[in-house]
């Protein structure tokens, strides 16, 4: 299986390309209520479908991942972005069949 290297919550790891957010969360012993946030160049993706292979998403191209919880203090400008909280709240307010697999927005601090 093909793999790629990425930084997950500050740790540099080799990840299988077909892994899911659920598998990554389980392997890293993250709480089940955390949301996977991926940073790919100038984009940020919030993964809503935890069972979708990351390689099928924009998030699969990320070089940096974070697990985010609303109750935790923000650790950087990506995790402090209001778009992140809006994406999570919007997904929480929809029925399972109405939720997109991911929400993508411009990375904070990047000027185009």
ABEGO torsion letter per residue (X at the ends): XBBBBBBBGGBBBBBBAABBAAAAAAAAGBBAABBBBBBBEABBBBBABAABBAAABAAAABABBBBBBAABBBABAAAABAAAAAAAAAAAABBAAABBABBBBBBBGBBX
